[in-house]
Amino acid sequence: MKLFVFLYLSLMAGVSLFLFQDKQLAESMERGSEIYADFCITCHLAKGEGVEGVFPPLANSDYLRNNREKSIIGIKNGQRGPITVNGVAYDNTMMPMGLTDDEVADVMNYISNSWGNKNDKIVTPEEVILLTKK
């Protein structure tokens, strides 16, 4: 039964994305959801809720909204040192996952448009390259 509900919700989410979002963004988010499941879900959990005080939430994240460039760089190169997300301090290390520029763009598009987040400007591989060459 849980599998049926999951498949149904996934299908409905896919249809919604296709109908209401730019096709390029929808395709990027689909790829990003697979990357998220492979690399990010262990720490940030299935719905992006994270673990308070240990792994910051991605759901309804003020950090993602207000720190686009730092978020992209953090996904590509890893993140170390203190940050504050939704009023909670985090001081942990996220190691680089070895993602390509395309994969970073896709996962960033997925997380910045999921779980209450909304980003109207698509992240492109070219943007990732420009930010991470610095």
C-alpha positions as CSV (number, residue, x, y, z in Angstrom):
1,M,0.0,0.0,0.0
2,K,2.8,2.4,0.9
3,L,4.5,1.7,-2.5
4,F,1.2,2.4,-4.3
5,V,0.8,5.8,-2.4
6,F,4.5,6.7,-3.1
7,L,4.1,5.8,-6.8
8,Y,0.9,7.7,-7.1
9,L,2.3,10.8,-5.3
10,S,5.4,10.6,-7.5
11,L,3.3,10.4,-10.6
12,M,1.2,13.4,-9.5
13,A,4.3,15.4,-8.7
14,G,5.8,14.6,-12.1
15,V,2.6,15.6,-13.9
16,S,2.4,18.8,-11.8
17,L,6.0,19.7,-12.6
18,F,5.5,19.0,-16.3
19,L,2.3,21.1,-16.5
20,F,3.3,24.1,-14.3
21,Q,7.0,24.5,-14.7
22,D,9.4,25.2,-17.4
23,K,10.4,21.9,-19.1
24,Q,14.1,22.5,-18.7
25,L,13.7,23.1,-14.9
26,A,11.4,20.1,-14.6
27,E,14.0,17.8,-16.3
28,S,16.8,19.2,-14.2
29,M,14.8,18.7,-11.0
30,E,14.0,15.1,-12.0
31,R,17.7,14.4,-12.4
32,G,18.4,16.3,-9.2
33,S,16.0,14.2,-7.2
34,E,18.0,11.1,-8.2
35,I,21.2,12.7,-7.2
36,Y,19.7,13.8,-3.9
37,A,18.6,10.2,-3.3
38,D,22.1,9.0,-4.0
39,F,24.2,11.6,-2.2
40,C,22.2,13.8,0.1
41,I,19.3,11.9,1.7
42,T,21.5,10.2,4.3
43,C,22.1,13.5,6.2
44,H,19.4,15.8,5.0
45,L,16.7,13.1,5.1
46,A,13.9,12.3,2.7
47,K,11.9,15.5,3.0
48,G,14.9,17.8,3.5
49,E,14.2,18.2,7.2
50,G,17.8,17.5,8.3
51,V,18.7,16.8,11.9
52,E,18.6,19.9,14.1
53,G,22.0,21.0,15.4
54,V,23.8,18.4,13.2
55,F,22.7,18.5,9.6
56,P,20.8,21.7,8.5
57,P,17.4,21.4,6.9
58,L,16.9,22.1,3.2
59,A,13.1,22.3,3.6
60,N,11.9,25.9,3.9
61,S,15.5,26.9,4.2
62,D,16.3,30.6,4.6
63,Y,19.9,29.8,3.9
64,L,19.1,28.4,0.4
65,R,16.9,31.5,-0.3
66,N,19.4,34.0,0.9
67,N,22.7,32.3,-0.1
68,R,22.4,31.0,-3.6
69,E,26.1,31.3,-4.5
70,K,27.3,29.9,-1.2
71,S,24.9,27.0,-1.5
72,I,26.1,26.1,-5.0
73,I,29.8,26.4,-3.9
74,G,29.0,24.3,-0.8
75,I,27.4,21.5,-2.9
76,K,30.4,21.5,-5.3
77,N,33.3,22.0,-2.9
78,G,31.9,20.9,0.4
79,Q,30.9,23.1,3.4
80,R,32.9,23.7,6.5
81,G,32.4,26.0,9.5
82,P,29.5,27.7,11.1
83,I,26.2,28.6,9.3
84,T,22.8,29.5,10.6
85,V,19.7,27.9,9.0
86,N,16.2,28.9,10.1
87,G,17.6,30.4,13.3
88,V,19.6,27.3,14.3
89,A,23.4,27.3,14.4
90,Y,25.3,24.5,12.6
91,D,29.1,23.9,12.7
92,N,29.8,20.7,10.9
93,T,31.6,19.6,7.8
94,M,30.0,18.5,4.5
95,M,32.6,16.8,2.4
96,P,32.6,17.3,-1.4
97,M,30.6,14.6,-3.1
98,G,32.5,14.7,-6.3
99,L,29.5,15.9,-8.3
100,T,30.0,17.3,-11.8
101,D,28.9,20.8,-12.6
102,D,25.7,19.4,-14.3
103,E,24.9,17.3,-11.2
104,V,25.4,20.3,-8.9
105,A,23.1,22.4,-11.0
106,D,20.5,19.6,-11.1
107,V,20.5,18.9,-7.3
108,M,20.5,22.6,-6.6
109,N,17.4,23.1,-8.8
110,Y,15.7,20.1,-7.0
111,I,16.4,21.3,-3.4
112,S,15.7,25.0,-4.1
113,N,12.2,24.0,-5.6
114,S,11.2,21.3,-3.1
115,W,9.7,21.2,0.4
116,G,8.5,24.7,0.5
117,N,11.4,26.3,-1.3
118,K,10.8,28.2,-4.6
119,N,13.5,29.5,-6.9
120,D,12.4,31.1,-10.2
121,K,15.9,31.3,-11.6
122,I,17.2,28.0,-12.9
123,V,20.8,27.1,-11.8
124,T,22.9,26.2,-14.8
125,P,26.1,24.3,-15.2
126,E,27.7,27.5,-16.5
127,E,26.8,29.3,-13.3
128,V,28.3,26.4,-11.2
129,I,31.5,26.7,-13.3
130,L,31.8,30.4,-12.8
131,L,31.2,30.3,-9.1
132,T,33.5,27.3,-8.3
133,K,36.5,28.5,-10.4
134,K,37.1,31.4,-8.0
